[in-house]
Amino acid sequence: MQEEYLNFDLDPYKDGKYMLTVFRMEPSDGEDFVGEATEVAAESSTGSNLRVSTATAFSDDLDAIVYKVDEEKKLVWMACPWRIFDRGGNVQNILTYVIGNVFGMSTLKGLKALDCWFPKEMLEHYDGPATTIQDLKAYLGIKDRPVLGTIVKPKIGLKPDEFAEVCYQFWSGGGDFVKFDEPQADQDFCPMKEVVDAIRKAMDRAEEVTGDKKVMSFNISSADFATMKERAEYIKSVMKPGSYAFLVDGITAGWSAVQTARREWPEVFLHFHRAGHGALTRPENAFGCSVPFMTKFGRLAGASAMHTGTAGIGKMAGTIDEDITAAHQALFPKSEGDFFEQDWYGMKGMCPIASGGLNPVLLKPFADAVGTTDFITTMGGGVHSHPGGTAKGATALRQACDAWVAGIDLQEYAKDHEELAQAIEFYGGKFDYTRKYLT
């Protein structure tokens, strides 16, 4: 027990001094629950496993404090003085404290960050999004519907002209937004510059055919910032302003890569792909963090959009409650969590992205669940596997969206829309997880 890190009388909201975190914690056998909570607070702030003689009165005032516990539910509430974090709005530095070395403590069998809360005084030092879903929709000419997107499939292996043709087919069928699949980068069979050139031509063709603007999200994640910048600047030189987004693999490339992109190109829609998040966020994982916790940090870092799950409707692990909470944490001016209500005090919203096992038939149940039209859906296999091909898959998606916006039953709308009827017949019986949403 390190008692200097424990104060059940603390007012954690006083003076905006603390960032708050709630953990689910399971000590190793024989360890004291409250004692281990103080060890987590020490490791998350100023301390070590032992009281050190080098501590000062000033450093003691920067201790993280355990201010509440619920041993029966295995919950620990911790207040961490945000002044200890690296100046300049460094999200990576916060996470190094709060979900860093604490995961390696041998006296714990589990530690998971479930929720967090930022005071106004702290938020003022962090970027938040610069470009938003409202900016993207304004460019696309969209109002009362979500942005309809896809992922180029196969995930990898297409050559530049083949890759661009997939984009053209989706856009010409009525889609808005195409993204690189997260591993697509600068492979020898699909060089980045060649595929950018081909995509610009495909986009011009699609816009001429449809009369609508289109957007492409390019993955600029790289081994180093110089390469990342080279790719981004080439995209800017080829594409029209507003017609492109920059995708960064925020977990594998790192939070610093996300914040670098936010600060270097604030005018560009910044797409945070969370590949690798499941290692931390899956519910069965004893160590890690929740999807809402991670999503809050995506907004703090300044991403314009971030994948937040499919609310148990698609193929990815995740519950309706957790994924919808994450979507609302991303987007809304105030958002309810399981433990805190977060007022973002004017920080712009981050758009939720839904991807992973969705198809046109599943648009309505997801849209109903998330409760907003300010989201992007990126359907990959759920569009390209349509019996009529990618273009008709995109048309079916657009028709499903039109039916939902108009409040018309999907089956009824499909009577006069062949592509949607084919989608219902194909997807309705193909995957078990779709069947319950067709009634």
N, C-alpha and C positions, 0 to 999 in steps of 0.2 A: 504494500500500500504506500503510495506517495501522496500524502495528505494535502500537500500544497496544490495539487491538481484537482481537488475535490471541494465543491461548495454548493450544497443543496439550497442555500439561501440566495444565491446569485440571481440578479435580474438580468437575463441574457440580452434583453432588448435595450437596456439603458445606454444612452449616449451613442448608439450605433457603433459600438466598439467591436462587436463580435460577429463573425460568420458562424452560423449554427449548422451542425450536422447530427443526424440520427443514424446510429449503427445498430444492426443486429449482430450481437456478439455471443460467441460460445467459448468459454475458457476451456483449457485442457483439464482433464480429470484432476481433481484435488485443488484446483486454483480458485481463489476467492473472486466472486463476480465483480464486486465494487473495486477491489484491489486491481484487477486486470483492466477495468475501465480507466483507472488513473494511469496505468502504464501506457495505454493507448493514447491518452491525452498528452503524456510526457513525450512520447515518440512523435506525436503529431505537432509538437511545438518546440519547446526549449530544452527538453530533458533527455535523459538516458535511462538505463535501468536502475541507476543508483543516484542518490543526491550527490551533486558535485560541489566541491569547495570553491569553484570558480564562479558560481552563480552570484549575481548582484541583486540589489533591491529593484533596479530597473529591469533586469532580465526576468525576475520573478513576476513582474507585472505583465509580462508577455506570455505567461503560461496559458495553455488551453485548459479549460475547466470543465469537469464533469458536473453538470448541474441537475441532472435527473437520471434515474434508472428505473427500469421495470424488469426485475429479475425473472419474473414468471414468463414474460414475453421475450426475454433476452434482448431488451432494448437499452441503449445508452444514448443520452443526449449530451453533446459536447459543444462548448462555446470556444471558438478559436479567435484570438485577436487578429483581425485582418491586417494590422500594421506589420506583422512579421513577414508578410508576403513581399516578394520582389516588386519594387516600384515599377510603374510603367504598364500596369495591367496584365501581368504575366500569368496566364491560366495554368501553364505547365507547372509553375512554381507552387501554386495552391495545391494541385493534385499530388505533387511530390511530398508535401506535408500530410495531406488528409488521407490519401490512399496510396502512400508510398511504402516506407519501411514497415509500417504497421502490419502489412500483410505477411511479413516474414517472421513475426514474433512466434517463438516456439511454444509459448504458454497459451496460445489460442488454437482452437479447432475451427473457428470460423469468425469472420469479420466482414460485414457487408454494409456499405454506405447506402442507406435507403432514401434519404431526402436531405436537402440542405436549404439554407435561407441566407440571403444577402441583404444587409442593411443598405439604405439609401447612400450613406456616406461611403460605402465600399463601391457600389455600382458606378458612382461618378468617375472612378478611375479605370473603368474597363470599356472596351470599344463598343460592344454590341453590334448588331448588323448595321451596315451602311446602305445596302441595297436590299429591297424586300420583295415579298410576293406581290404587293401592290404595284411596284415598279415593273415586275415581270409581266403581270397581267395587262398593265397599261400598254406595254410594248406589243403584246400579242393581240390586243383589242378584245380582251376577255373581261366579263363582269361577273355574272351570277352563276359561275360553274367552276369546277377545279381545272387545273392545267393537266391536260391529258398527254402522258409521256410514255416512252418505251425505252428499253435497253437493247442495244445492238446484240443480237444473238446469231450464230454461236458466240459464246463468251469470248473466244479468241480463235484466230485462224483465218479470218477473212483478209483478203488483200485490199488495198485502198479503194479501188473502183467497186469491188463487191461490198465493202463496208458502206460506202456512200450510197450505193443503190438501196441497201436496207433502209437507210435514213429517208431517201426519196420516197420509197414505197409507203412508209409510215406517214410521212408528211402529206403526201398526195392523197392518202386515204382519209385525211381529216385530223391527224394528230398534230400536237403543238410542239412537243419537246422531246428530244432524243438525247440520251446520255451514253457516254462510254461505259461499258461494264468496267467495274473497278480495277481489274488487272490490265486492261488495255492501256498501252503506253507508247513506246517507240520500238516495237519489235522489228527484227530485220525483214520480215515478210510484210510488214505494214508500217513503214516509216512515218513518224508523226507529221512531218511537213507535207508528205505526199497525201496523207489522208485528210489533213486540213484543207488542202487545195481541192481535193475531190468533193469534200463535204460542202464547201462554198458553192461549187457548181451545182451540186444536187439541191441545195437549199434554194438557189436562184430558180431552178426549174420548178421546184415544188411551189414556190411563192407565185410564179407566173401562172401555173395551172390552177391554183386554189384562190389566189387573190388575198391570201392571209400570210401574215408574218410567221416565221418559225424560229426556234431556238435550239442550239446544240450545246451540250455540256461536255467539255473536254477535260480529260484527266491530266493535270499538270504535275502530279506527285512525282518526285524525282529523287535521285540520290543526294543532291545538294541544291542549295538555293540558286546557284548560277545556272544550272540546267533547268530548274523550275522556271526561272525568269526568262530564259531563252525560249522555252516552249510558249510561255504566256505571251511574250512580246510578238512571236511569230503569228500566233492566233489572232492577236489584235491587228496585226498588219494585213491579214487576209480577210477576216470576217467584218461584217458591218457592225457598228456600235449597237449594242442591245441584243444582237443575234446570238450571243454566246455566253456561256457560264464557265467558270473554272471549278472543276471538281478536284477536291483534295481528299485523299484517304486519311482522315483525321486520326485514326487510331494507329495505323501502321506507319504512316509518314510522320505523325506526331502533331501535338497541339501547337508547337511553334511554327510548323508549316502552315497550319490554318491561320494563325494570327499574322504571319508574314504576308500571306495572300490578301488578307483583309486590309492590311495597312498599305501594301504596295499598290493594290488595284481596287480601291473602295467603290469605284463606279461599276464594277463587274459583279454580277450575281455569283455568290460564293456557295458552292454545293459541297456540304460536308458528308462524305460517305463514311459509314461507321464500320467497314469491314474489320472483323476481329473483335467487335464489341462483345460477342457472345461469351468469350473467355472470361469476361467480367460480369456480364449482366444476366446470364441465364438463371432462372429462379432456383434451380437445384445447386448452383455453385455456392459453396460455403464462404468463399472470399470474393470480393469484388464490389460492384455497385449496381444500383438499379438503373433501368432505362431512363426514368425521369431525372435521376441525379445526373447522369451523363448528359442528358439533353439540356439541362440548365446550363452546364458549362459550355456546350456548343453555342448557346445564345450569348453567354458572357464573352466568348472568344470572338464573336462577330460573324458567325456563319449566317448566310442569307437563308439557307435551308438545310435540313438535316433529316436523315432517315429516322423515323420514330416507331416503325413496326406497323403491322397490319391488324392489330387488335384481335389476334387469334383467328382471323378470317383467312389469311394466306397460309403459306407453307412454313413460315418461320416460327420458332418458339416465341411465346409472349401471350400475355393475358389481355383481355379487353380492357380491364381497369387500368393496368399499368401503361399500355400503349396509348390509350386515350388521354390519360393524365399527362404523359410525355408530350403528346401533340398540343395539349392546352398550355403546358409549361413553355413550350416553344413559342407559341403564337400570341397568346392573349396578354393584355396590359396587366391584368391580375390573374393569378392562377392558383387553384386549390391543389394541394398535395395531400398525401396521407397524414402528414405531420405539421405542415406549415402552409400558410397562405402567403404567396410571394407577390408583392407589389413591385413591378419593374420600374416604377418611377420615370416613365417616359422612354425607357430603352426600347428601341424598335423590336418588333416581333420577328421571330425566325419561322419560316414556313416548314411544316411537317411534310415529309415525303413518305409515301406508302409504296413499298415494293416487296416482292417475294411471294410468288404463287397466286397473284391476283389475275383476273381475267374480266372481260366485259360483264359477265353475269354477276360478279362479286363487287362491282362498283357501287351499286345501291346499298348493300348492307354495310360496306365500309363507310360510305358518305353519311349514312344515317347515324352510324355509331360515333363518328368524329364530330358531327354537329356543326360543320362549317364547310364552305366551298373554297376556303383559302388553303388548299393543299395541292401537292403534285402527286399524281399516281404514275409510277413507271412500271408498266406491265411488259415483261419480256416474252417468255414462253407463252404467256396468256394472250399475246397478240400474234406472234409469228407462227404459232401452231394452228391458227384458224384454218379450216378446210380450204378456204379460198386464198390463203396466203396473207402476207403482211398487210398489204393495202386494204384488203377486206376486213382483216382483223382490226385495223385502225378505224375503219368505217363502223364496224360493230361496236367498238368502244365509244365512238362519238354518238351513235344511236342510243346506246345504253345510258349515256350521260343526258342526252336530250329527253329521254323518257323520264329519268329521275327528276330533272329540273321541272318538267311539265307536270309531274305528279301522276304519270300514266303507268299503269301496271306493265311490267316488262314483257310478259307474255302477250298482252294486248297490243303493245307497240310493235312487237315482232311480226304481227300478222301482215303488216304493210312494209316491213323492212327485212329484206332477205338475209342480209349479212348478220343481223342480230339474231334472227331465227336460227341460222346455222350455228352461231355461237352458243345459243341456249341448248341446242340439240347436242353439240359436241362437248362442251364443258360441263353441262349439267349431269352427264353420266360418266364422265371420264375420271373425275377426282372425288373421292368420298367426301372431302371437306366442303365441297360446294353444295351438296344435295339439300342440306337443311336450310339453305338460303333461297331456295327456288319456290317456296310455298307462298 
